[in-house]
């Protein structure tokens, strides 16, 4: 419920807004901050993926908890498809874990490759580049197989 909607749907509130200067002042002040983020929150296992540097899409900052993590300054809606359109991945989500397990199983079945998902380097964006190019990365010696 927004303040605009409340004023439109609740006649008593609209009447108070129009007749009482304190009520009007409070609602006008509240309208200025309505929808603003109240605090910074960080998803424990959320990852944002972009085709180039994240700074090309979202403002970044260090996590204020001092753990050295870099976080976006956009909320979860501003980062995803309703915002700048980046891919968000929740590594804690049971559905996502099932998708990853299924992908590993399919790679073994179709390509006869034992994929160790934990061996995929997280410090580089090469995996994304390989996937976009339709190539298969070989993490055992950092080469790309056509």
Secondary structure as UniProt FT lines:
FT   HELIX           3..9
FT   HELIX           11..19
FT   HELIX           21..33
FT   TURN            34..35
FT   TURN            44..45
FT   STRAND          46..49
FT   HELIX           54..56
FT   STRAND          60..62
FT   TURN            64..65
FT   STRAND          70..72
FT   HELIX           76..79
FT   TURN            81..84
FT   STRAND          87..90
FT   TURN            91..92
FT   HELIX           94..111
FT   HELIX           117..119
FT   HELIX           126..133
FT   STRAND          136..138
FT   TURN            139..142
FT   STRAND          143..145
//
